[in-house]
Amino acid sequence: MSVVKTIDPTAIPQPDLHGYLLTAVAPRPICFASTIDSDGNVNLSPFSFFNVFSSNPPIMIFSPARSGRDNSLKHSHQNVKEVPEVVINIVDFPMVEQMSLSSTAYEKGVNEFIKSGLTEVPSKKVRPPRVAEAPVSFECTVTEIIELADTPGAGNLIFAKVEFIHINSAFLDGAGKLDPKKMDLVGRMGGSWYTRASGDSLFEIPKPIRTKGIGVDRLPEGIRNSEVLTGNNLGRLGNMEQLPTNGEVEEISKDDEIRMLSKKLKNNPEKLKKELHWVAQQVLNENNTAKALAILMYAEQLS
Ligand SMILES: Cc1cc2nc3c(=O)[nH]c(=O)nc-3n(C[C@H](O)[C@H](O)[C@H](O)COP(=O)(O)O)c2cc1C
């Protein structure tokens, strides 16, 4: 068993707490917020305390915190209090360095579009411009602001209702839907770390939304306590709607590979069972969950 460190957040210095929270709650999407003050000065700043919270109504929330150093309010926060509008631009890998540059603490009134070299495009409904380079931009009106406290580091929740969506068509698939494989999005980790959602880091899990999986608890003990199968393997198996029938298990015993293995190890049932678990794991990795479960149930019958 690994040793667990338990922390009382009130008993550690604020910067340490900040570090634990931001390194653990990761990766976080990045809201690249374009705002404007009442004099018309444009601001562009990134915020990773951000997510979408509702699609009907379409609401996103981001949180410019009070400065940990001098407790001041971020310019983006001040701006949305003056002009309750924001364009939330999504950040991808080709613009990540310019996004980072725009997080510099420039004086109020400095336009970070100009500082970062990114391109302003006028919005349709709101006054702040959008970022031309962003794969997706959301024109939003600010419906509510919740200021959590007046202490350094306190968050301020900016509720943004989506009014228009702009999508670079290079990121659409044939059906007009956004394609995550084309997007190359980035996420913020703790400290100065980022992550990139592309290539091998993207993977699919069949969603158990319409079907009701039997659950890991319904798998026989010999499968649950396997020395071979991982937690991910068990999660995938528990997604099956039912255990295989006796007929299906009988059928799998006639499979060439299973038959040969059973013959080879007929005098060593423990080894055979373990080998069958390895085979089932390989079959699971090929996304054939029903066959894997049938192999595992066959292995159960041997003991
Ligand atoms: C990727 C990234 C994410 C950030 N997320 C936040 C955040 O969620 N909240 C925050 O207060 N500051 C965050 N910052 C720091 C702000 O971007 C920085 O304080 C910026 O200067 C604020 O600009 P403003 O005062 O013009 O609004 C982040 C910086 C980067 C690079």
The ligand as an SDF file (V2000), in Angstrom:
LIG
                    3D

 31 33  0  0  0  0  0  0  0  0999 V2000
   -2.2450   29.5640  -18.9850 C   0  0  0  0  0  0  0  0  0  0  0  0
   -2.5060   30.5920  -17.9190 C   0  0  0  0  0  0  0  0  0  0  0  0
   -3.6220   30.4560  -17.1140 C   0  0  0  0  0  0  0  0  0  0  0  0
   -3.8970   31.4100  -16.1310 C   0  0  0  0  0  0  0  0  0  0  0  0
   -5.0070   31.2650  -15.3650 N   0  0  0  0  0  0  0  0  0  0  0  0
   -5.3270   32.1990  -14.4450 C   0  0  0  0  0  0  0  0  0  0  0  0
   -6.5450   32.0830  -13.7050 C   0  0  0  0  0  0  0  0  0  0  0  0
   -7.3300   31.1590  -13.8700 O   0  0  0  0  0  0  0  0  0  0  0  0
   -6.8180   33.0640  -12.8040 N   0  0  0  0  0  0  0  0  0  0  0  0
   -5.9780   34.1330  -12.6150 C   0  0  0  0  0  0  0  0  0  0  0  0
   -6.2890   34.9740  -11.8030 O   0  0  0  0  0  0  0  0  0  0  0  0
   -4.8410   34.2600  -13.3270 N   0  0  0  0  0  0  0  0  0  0  0  0
   -4.5060   33.3250  -14.2450 C   0  0  0  0  0  0  0  0  0  0  0  0
   -3.3740   33.4560  -14.9910 N   0  0  0  0  0  0  0  0  0  0  0  0
   -2.5590   34.6880  -14.8210 C   0  0  0  0  0  0  0  0  0  0  0  0
   -3.2000   35.8450  -15.5890 C   0  0  0  0  0  0  0  0  0  0  0  0
   -3.2860   35.5390  -16.9710 O   0  0  0  0  0  0  0  0  0  0  0  0
   -2.3510   37.0940  -15.3840 C   0  0  0  0  0  0  0  0  0  0  0  0
   -2.4820   37.4720  -14.0400 O   0  0  0  0  0  0  0  0  0  0  0  0
   -2.7310   38.2280  -16.2940 C   0  0  0  0  0  0  0  0  0  0  0  0
   -1.7460   39.2370  -16.1840 O   0  0  0  0  0  0  0  0  0  0  0  0
   -4.0640   38.8640  -15.9560 C   0  0  0  0  0  0  0  0  0  0  0  0
   -4.2750   39.8970  -16.8630 O   0  0  0  0  0  0  0  0  0  0  0  0
   -5.2110   41.1380  -16.5990 P   0  0  0  0  0  0  0  0  0  0  0  0
   -4.8170   41.7860  -15.2800 O   0  0  0  0  0  0  0  0  0  0  0  0
   -4.9210   42.0030  -17.7730 O   0  0  0  0  0  0  0  0  0  0  0  0
   -6.6200   40.6440  -16.5640 O   0  0  0  0  0  0  0  0  0  0  0  0
   -3.0320   32.5100  -15.9590 C   0  0  0  0  0  0  0  0  0  0  0  0
   -1.8830   32.6280  -16.7550 C   0  0  0  0  0  0  0  0  0  0  0  0
   -1.6220   31.6770  -17.7260 C   0  0  0  0  0  0  0  0  0  0  0  0
   -0.4160   31.8170  -18.5950 C   0  0  0  0  0  0  0  0  0  0  0  0
  1  2  1  0
  2  3  1  0
  2 30  2  0
  3  4  2  0
  4  5  1  0
  4 28  1  0
  5  6  2  0
  6  7  1  0
  6 13  1  0
  7  8  2  0
  7  9  1  0
  9 10  1  0
 10 11  2  0
 10 12  1  0
 12 13  2  0
 13 14  1  0
 14 15  1  0
 14 28  1  0
 15 16  1  0
 16 17  1  0
 16 18  1  0
 18 19  1  0
 18 20  1  0
 20 21  1  0
 20 22  1  0
 22 23  1  0
 23 24  1  0
 24 25  2  0
 24 26  1  0
 24 27  1  0
 28 29  2  0
 29 30  1  0
 30 31  1  0
M  END
$$$$
